[in-house]
Every structure is written in C-alpha cells, then in structure tokens.
Amino acid sequence: MEPVFAPDVPDGVRRLYERRPELFVPAGQPRPKRQTSWSVAPGNTFGTLLVWLAVCVGGWILALIIMAATLPAEVAGWTAVALAGVAFVATGGVLVKSVVEDRGHKAVRLEHGKYLLPEDFDDEAGRLLGRAQRAVKTVLEATVTQRGLLDEVKNDLVLPEQLWDIGQVLHEQSVLRARQREVAKGMKTAELEAVLGPQRRALALSVQAIKRKVDLLDQYADRVRSADAALRAEAALEDGDRYIELLARTEPAGDTTVVQGFAEEATALRDTLTRSINAARDAGRTLALPE
C-alpha cells in the first residue's frame, strides 16, 4: 500500500515522499510546527555560527598578513576588502539559512491533512485501499488510456478524486474501529452495548459501501485490461501480411484456409475491440463523481 494524496497536492510533494518519507506526519498526529535550525537546535546553531565567524575572521587576518608581505600595499588593500566582502556575504547566507525553514519541512507542514500514510490505516482499511490503488494504476497505465481511447471518462480527473475519497473514508473507519476497541476494552455492560451497537452497525454499513466502490474500481480495471488485450491482439494482426507472404514463398500450392482465416479473424477482432472499449467506457462512467 502506498500513501494517498489529495488531487490538488503538487507533484513535487509526491516526489518528496519518495526521497524523504521520514518528513511526512500521519493525519492522526498534530500538524508539524515550523522548523528552523534555531528552533530545533539553538545551541548547536549558535556554536556553528561562532565557529564560522572564527574561521572567517582568522582566515581573513592570515590572508592579510600573507598579502602584506608578498603584494604591493595597494593590491593587498583591495584584495583584503574583496575577501572581507565575500566573507560578509557568505556569513549572511549562513545566517539566513539558519532562520529559514527547510523547503521539505515546509511542504509537509503546509500539505498536512492532504495526504494519508500507510500508518493512517488499520489492516482491513489498508487491504481495501491497496486494491483501489492497484485498480487505479492499472487503468492509468493501460495502453487504451495512454492512446486516449477512454478520454471521455476523464480518468485523470475522476480516479484521483475517487482514490482520495476512498482513502478519507477508510482512514475515518480505522479511527472509529480503534476508538470502539478502546471504549469496549475490559468491560461489557448493557449501557455500553446500547451505545456501541448502533455505532458498530453504522460502521459496518459504511464498510460495505466502500467495498462496493472498490469493487466498481476493480471491475473497471478488468474491463480496461480486456480492452488492452484486444488492442495488443489487433497490433499482432498487423503482421498478417508478412505471414501470408511467408506462406506464399514457402508453400505456394498449400492450404489457403489459413490465409482466409486472417481476414476473418481481423473482422472478428475489430468487433471484439469495439465491444471491449465500449464496456470499459460504460464501467468508467459509473465511477463519475456527482457534479
């Protein structure tokens, strides 16, 4: 199972998860605070700045001594001024970096609540989300999708919305299941059952509803796979002329029924491909979100 992102989360944040997943904070935890070197480790930052200043000042003085002994006074003076300017600019950069929030931490903080991590789901919810993610991946990576044969279904818009909607519901189900277990732990009374009974039934109804949504995604992915298979078979038939030529060159007086079969198979396959594409479109339309 992979994390699920809201559709409006920038691609850069999604790629950031691949490189630095440790930055991301589960939805069940508070939004992370703004972090800089000063806020995380003020003592270390101050010590680093002191060391930097000591190196800059000491290096400048040493360079000044060497230049005074080896260069004309005017050249040494201008060179010392230039080195001081470089050191001043570099020190300013170090200071700015110590008080500016790292871009990765900032992105994670601003987008918190718009992504759900594997740890935001219990086992039951994780299995359903994994199924939904695999179905969406199948559809988006299919050849018929890449060639635009299913454009009217608007997969690029509908499927990420569906996946995010499913992820949010599954996360809430996970939270409520954990809450019910916590409340019911170690005791069982009529009063408690009177409260938890309706809650469990409501949760069960929600689980069944989300399972139906995932089943629809699976069905759509199956239709798309069938259409992809038919498309590949049609591509294979494009080599039919080469096989006909091969037979003509090696078996000029042979059985012609095989050659006739190519034409018949091509006609049948075109019909199969059309039916497969239409079936995939019909399945995709059932997933459209309400306006």
Salt bridges, closest charged atoms under 4 A:
ASP8 OD2 - LYS114 NZ 3.23
ASP11 OD1 - ARG14 NE 3.79
GLU101 OE1 - ARG109 NH2 2.71
ASP102 OD2 - ARG20 NH1 3.43
ASP102 OD2 - HIS105 ND1 3.23
ASP122 OD2 - ARG177 NE 2.70
GLU124 OE1 - ARG177 NH1 3.49
GLU152 OE1 - ARG281 NE 3.82
GLU152 OE2 - ARG285 NH2 2.23
ASP165 OD2 - LYS213 NZ 2.55
GLU182 OE1 - LYS185 NZ 3.35
GLU193 OE1 - ARG200 NH1 3.30
ASP215 OD1 - ARG131 NH2 2.70
ASP218 OD2 - ARG131 NH2 2.54
ASP222 OD1 - ARG225 NH2 2.32
ASP228 OD2 - ARG232 NH1 3.90
GLU245 OE2 - ARG249 NH1 3.92
ASP282 OD1 - ARG285 NH1 2.60
